[in-house]
Amino acid sequence: VVRQDGLLASQAGTAEEYNKTLASLRQALAQGDLDDRVLAARRIAAILAWIRDVENGKATVPEAIRPVMNQKYVLGLLGMALRDQADVVRAEMITALQ
């Protein structure tokens, strides 16, 4: 999902694009409709999987993103999804992490 969304594509792999993506996920969780929040949960899980792959040496971080990559921020988004009022958003977040 991360690569398909273009976050890591060479033309979009900038610090600004990464920050915009995280901000849009936060906004979707805070203000989005149910579909937006479920999709945000899936994308957050994909970003966390990518971060885990980076830590395990299975993936790399584009140079432009490295200075702004913040796992704690993404974990905060995970927490937001797990606190969502809708059971389906919480379930999607848990399922997507597996």
Summary of the structure (lengths in Angstrom):
residues: 98
radius of gyration: 12.9
end to end distance: 14.7
largest distance: 37.6
contacts: 266
relative contact order: 0.17
helix: 66%
strand: 0%
